[in-house]
Amino acid sequence: MALSLLNGHWMWVFLLALSRISAVVVSAPVFGTSTIPAPAKIGLAVVLSLALTPLISPIVGAAPASLSMFAAGIAMNVIIGLIIGFAVNLIFTAFQIAGQLIDIQMGFSMINVLNPISQQQGSGQSLLMYQLAITVFLIGGGHLILLEGLLQSFRMIPPGGLSMPINLYSVANSLFTETLMIAIRVAAPALAVLFLMDVSFAILTRTVPQLNVMIVGMPVKIIFGLLTVSMALPLVAFAAAHLAASISGLVPSLVGASK
């Protein structure tokens, strides 16, 4: 019985599942960070592939006869997995952009710190927003929702096809637009307060020319900016939780954006 399961079709389905899942594990947030050892990532990808192989086997065609078609099928699933992981990563990139926009207005953009998760440098507020989004993502079971979305991708985009079911240009345009909109919405409260501060200091400069705005304005902007960010953190956490819950519908949105 065991030998009959290890036939060409079973191995073909397993390799297709492994290629897509490995690409998602490598590129998705949390799973793809350098803090997780490579053996753990490999083990997770293999276990998930073994679990999904019996579920997706009926919707996968026979294994190709030629090596080139075999390689093309594996490469196509790797590309699809990378697209899914990249799309999820953009959600958290939006929070980093929001923090960067706030720091630019506060004057903190030149102060960079190392993000221990992404291993990239960024401003203080961008690190705060990113860490908050990741924390809410994990507390809200976002990693499980991501796995659910991955399973849904096999239903909507069956492995084994040799044509790209996603229009990369349309998807990229939609993802980058949505990322920018999320960043602006997250940063909007602090940006609005800091903008009003700039307008107020501009009026004061006209009214009292002797006032040194650079000396007086910077500390005031920093204080009001930090107060606004601290008061807006619950809203940021709510936005992160809502976006994490919507990850399961990411694949349908990718397919829909490509049409």
C-alpha positions in Angstrom: 0.0 0.0 0.0 2.8 2.4 0.9 4.6 1.7 -2.3 1.5 2.3 -4.3 1.2 5.8 -2.8 4.8 6.7 -3.7 4.0 6.7 -7.4 4.8 9.4 -10.0 1.6 11.3 -9.6 1.9 11.5 -5.8 5.5 12.7 -6.0 4.5 15.3 -8.7 1.8 16.7 -6.5 4.0 16.8 -3.5 6.8 18.7 -5.3 4.3 21.2 -6.6 2.9 21.8 -3.1 6.4 21.9 -1.7 7.6 24.5 -4.3 4.7 26.9 -3.6 4.7 26.5 0.2 8.5 26.9 0.4 8.3 30.1 -1.6 5.6 31.5 0.8 7.5 30.4 3.9 10.7 32.1 2.6 9.0 35.4 1.5 6.1 35.8 4.0 6.5 37.9 7.2 7.3 36.0 10.5 8.0 32.7 8.7 10.6 34.2 6.4 12.6 36.2 9.0 16.3 35.4 9.6 15.5 34.8 13.3 13.8 31.4 12.4 16.4 28.7 11.6 16.5 27.3 8.1 15.9 23.7 9.3 12.7 24.9 10.9 11.5 26.6 7.7 12.3 23.4 5.7 10.5 21.2 8.2 7.4 23.5 8.2 7.3 23.5 4.4 7.7 19.7 4.2 5.1 19.0 6.8 2.5 21.3 5.2 3.2 19.8 1.8 2.7 16.3 3.1 -0.6 17.4 4.7 -1.9 19.2 1.6 -0.8 16.6 -1.0 -3.8 14.2 -0.5 -6.2 17.2 -0.5 -5.0 18.7 -3.8 -4.1 15.5 -5.6 -7.5 15.1 -7.3 -7.2 18.5 -9.0 -3.7 18.1 -10.3 -3.1 16.5 -13.7 -0.6 13.8 -14.5 3.1 14.4 -14.2 4.7 15.8 -17.4 6.8 13.5 -19.5 9.5 16.0 -20.4 12.0 17.5 -18.0 11.4 21.0 -19.3 7.6 20.8 -18.6 8.5 19.4 -15.1 10.8 22.4 -14.4 8.3 24.9 -15.8 5.5 23.5 -13.5 7.8 23.8 -10.4 8.9 27.3 -11.4 5.4 28.5 -11.9 4.4 27.4 -8.4 7.5 29.1 -6.9 6.5 32.4 -8.6 2.9 32.1 -7.3 4.2 31.5 -3.8 6.6 34.4 -4.0 3.8 36.7 -5.2 1.6 35.6 -2.2 4.4 36.1 0.3 5.4 39.5 -1.2 1.7 40.7 -1.1 1.5 39.8 2.6 4.8 41.6 3.2 3.5 44.7 1.6 0.8 44.9 4.3 3.5 45.3 7.0 5.6 47.6 4.7 2.6 50.0 4.8 3.0 50.4 8.5 6.8 51.0 8.1 6.0 53.7 5.5 3.5 55.3 7.8 6.1 55.5 10.6 8.6 56.9 8.2 6.2 59.6 7.1 5.6 60.6 10.7 9.3 60.7 11.5 10.0 62.9 8.5 7.5 65.5 9.8 8.8 65.2 13.3 12.5 65.5 12.3 13.4 62.0 13.3 14.0 60.7 9.8 17.8 60.8 10.1 17.8 58.6 13.2 17.9 55.0 12.0 17.7 51.8 14.1 18.0 48.2 13.1 14.8 46.2 12.8 15.7 42.8 14.3 12.9 41.0 12.4 13.5 42.3 8.9 17.2 43.0 9.4 16.8 46.4 7.8 17.4 49.9 9.1 14.5 52.3 9.6 13.3 55.2 11.6 12.1 54.8 15.2 8.4 55.2 14.4 8.6 52.8 11.4 10.1 50.2 13.7 7.4 50.9 16.3 4.6 50.5 13.7 6.1 47.4 12.2 6.6 45.7 15.6 3.0 46.6 16.6 1.6 45.2 13.4 3.6 42.0 13.7 2.5 41.6 17.4 -1.1 42.1 16.5 -0.7 39.7 13.6 0.6 36.9 15.8 -1.8 37.5 18.7 -4.8 37.5 16.3 -3.7 34.2 14.7 -2.6 35.9 11.5 -0.1 33.1 10.9 -2.9 30.6 10.9 -5.0 32.9 8.6 -2.0 33.0 6.3 -1.9 29.2 6.1 -5.6 29.2 5.4 -5.0 31.7 2.6 -2.3 29.4 1.3 -4.7 26.5 1.2 -7.2 28.6 -0.6 -4.6 29.4 -3.2 -4.4 25.8 -4.2 -8.2 25.8 -4.7 -8.3 29.0 -6.8 -5.0 28.4 -8.6 -4.5 24.6 -8.9 -0.9 23.6 -9.2 0.4 22.0 -12.3 -0.6 24.6 -14.8 2.0 26.1 -17.1 0.3 29.5 -17.6 0.5 32.4 -15.2 -3.1 32.9 -13.9 -2.2 36.3 -12.4 -1.6 39.4 -14.4 1.6 40.6 -12.7 1.3 44.2 -13.9 -2.3 44.6 -12.6 -1.6 42.9 -9.3 1.6 45.0 -8.7 -0.3 48.2 -9.5 -3.2 47.2 -7.2 -0.8 46.1 -4.3 1.4 49.2 -4.4 -1.7 51.5 -4.5 -3.3 49.7 -1.6 0.0 49.8 0.4 0.3 53.6 -0.1 -3.3 54.1 0.9 -2.9 52.0 4.1 0.2 54.0 5.0 -1.5 57.3 4.6 -4.5 56.2 6.6 -2.3 54.9 9.5 -0.2 58.1 9.5 -3.1 60.5 8.9 -3.8 61.5 12.6 -0.2 62.4 13.4 0.4 64.0 10.0 -2.7 66.2 10.5 -1.6 67.4 13.9 2.0 68.0 12.7 0.6 69.9 9.7 -1.5 72.1 11.9 1.6 72.7 14.1 3.5 73.9 11.0 0.7 76.2 10.0 0.6 77.6 13.6 4.3 78.3 13.6 4.1 79.9 10.2 1.5 82.3 11.5 3.6 83.0 14.7 6.6 83.7 12.5 4.6 86.4 10.6 3.1 87.8 13.8 6.3 87.6 15.9 9.3 87.8 13.6 11.7 87.7 16.6 10.6 84.2 17.5 13.1 81.5 16.6 10.9 78.9 15.2 13.6 76.3 14.8 14.5 76.3 18.4 11.0 76.5 19.8 9.1 74.6 17.1 11.1 71.3 17.0 10.7 70.3 20.6 7.0 71.2 20.5 6.5 69.2 17.3 8.2 66.2 18.8 6.1 66.3 22.0 2.8 66.7 20.1 3.8 64.2 17.5 4.6 61.5 20.2 1.4 62.3 22.1 -0.6 61.9 18.9 1.1 58.6 18.0 0.6 57.2 21.5 -3.1 58.1 21.4 -3.5 56.7 17.9 -1.8 53.3 18.7 -5.1 51.6 19.5 -6.4 52.6 16.0 -3.2 51.3 14.5 -3.6 48.0 16.3 -7.2 47.8 15.1 -6.1 48.4 11.5 -3.4 45.8 11.8 -5.9 43.3 13.2 -8.4 44.0 10.4 -5.7 43.6 7.7 -4.5 40.4 9.3 -8.0 39.0 9.2 -8.3 39.9 5.5 -5.2 37.9 4.5 -7.4 34.8 3.9 -9.1 36.7 1.0 -5.7 37.8 -0.4 -5.6 35.2 -3.1 -9.1 35.9 -4.5 -8.2 39.6 -4.5 -5.0 38.9 -6.5 -6.9 36.9 -9.0 -9.6 39.5 -9.2 -7.1 42.3 -9.6 -5.6 40.5 -12.6 -8.9 40.4 -14.5 
